[in-house]
Amino acid sequence: MRWYYADGKRKVGPFTEIEIDQFFLEGTITPDTLIWNEKELKWKPYKTLKDNDIVIEPLQEASPDAVSGTPERISPGDQLDKQIESSCDECGRSFPVDEMIRYGESMICATCKPLFFQKLKEGSLALTVHYAGFWIRLVAKIIDGIIVGLVNAVFSFIASFAITMIFMSSSLEQATFHPGIIGLNILVGLFQLVTDAAYDTYFVGKYAATPGKMACGIKIITADGGKLTYLRAFARHFAEWLSKLTLGIGYIMAGFDREKRALHDHICNTRVIKK
């Protein structure tokens, strides 16, 4: 089936349906550009005929005669140097740019193009996402550290007071191996471990952001733009330990990754974006 789009009063085409979708992704046509195919009686906006996730306005209809001129075969898009390569935003592999499609700053390879179109039609493709960089995430982490640190400090103070009372009521030899003191020290460590995990799991699972991230206007999402489950938020918290155990290199990775992903984001397939 042949497709056409209107450029002013010109009827441009014929093209295949895939080519029409590619022109939309490249920005050659907009959601309001009138398009027509051999099955349609009237010209309709792309957003209506293609049933995309864009809010549908009242139809702007025109008869085929409203667009005049001889059909003209045009190949829109920039002519890119074949020797220049770019990474695909879907699979991450590098390809010559003339073998890829471009939408804004995103480059998509031929293999990933069908998936890209499908995501676009389903409304799961976040084309206007702005990823949160290393520094704003660091500020959010500091804020969260202060909040959790205050909670842990209160519990540690209470435990320390109890340890002091036990120590004062016992001899030095008894206090050294006193089960109460040993138990309280273990309890403090466990409390901090549970508090940290519960803090991240609850807030990320319920609000997609911890208080620190909320304050910085950022949130955590899945690769398809969805919200994390509590289980995934829990797993991400412990995956973050690997970012710490690599002497912070796991965090620094966010400063060099195209989608600003830290090591634990790679492991759990998550993204941190600006709201």
C-alpha positions, 0 to 999 in steps of 0.5 A: 500500500502506498502512502503520501504526506502533505508538504504545504500544497504538495503531495509527497510520495509514494512511500511505504508505511515503514518509511512514513514512520521513519520520517516521523521519527526523523522529524520530517513530518510532525503529528499534525502533518496530513497523510493519506494512503490508498485505503483512506478517503480523506487526508488525516493527521499522522497522530490520528491515522497512525494511532500514536500515544499523542493526545488526539485533537479534533480531526483536521480533514481535507479532501485529496484534492486539497493537496495538489501537484504531482507525487514526488519521491523525496528522501528526507533527512540529513545526508550523513557521512558513511564513515561516521559511527554512532551507538544505538540507544537500544542495543548499545552497539556501534553502526555507521550513521547512514544505516541508522535512523535518528530521532532528536539525539537518539540513534537507532540501528536497523535491527532495533528499529521494529522494537523502537516503532513498537515502543513508540506506538505503545507509548512506552518510549520516553523520547523526552527523558532527561537522565540525572547526572552524577552530581545531582545524584550525589547530592541526593545520596548525601541528603538520604545519608543524613536522614538515615544517619540521624535515625541510626544515630538515635538508636546507637545513642540508646544502645550506647547508653545501655552498654554503658550501664552494663559496663558500669555494673560489671567488672572490667573482665566481665564487661569485656565478654558480657553477652549483653554488650556483644548482643547490643553491638550486633543489634546496632549493626543489624538495625543500620542494615535493616534501616538502610534497606527498608528506607530505599525499598519503601520509598523507591517502591512506593514513590519511585524516589527516596526523600533525597531524590525527591528533593533533587527532582529525580526519580528511578524508573525501569528501562521501559519507563515503568515503576519499580516493584518493591522486590526490584527496589530491594534488589537494587539497594543491595546491588548498590553495594557493588558500586561501593565495593568497587571504591566508588567506581560503580557510581562514577560510571554514571558520569560517562554512561550515555543514560547516566547509569551507575553499576547498580543501574546496569545490574537492575536495568534501571534509569534515574531521570529528572522529573 
